[in-house]
Amino acid sequence: MPANLSRRMAPVNGQPGVVTWHEARPFAVFTLDEEEGLIRNIYVITNSDKLALLERGGQPPA
């Protein structure tokens, strides 16, 4: 992983998540699937085609 990643907590599809950015471009998205306060699944999205959607609508942290 690059050392200079920035990150921000953000809801992703209605679930808690973290969006990481590298050089002002989305690098990865982590989401947590929880039920009754317990984490059931952790998803990591690194597909550049899917992350490109964030480039058009999301902003890297300041």
Protein Blocks (a to p, Z undefined) as FASTA:
>chain_A
ZZkbccddddeehiacddddeehiafbdcddddeehiafbdcddfbfklmmmmmmmmccd
ZZ
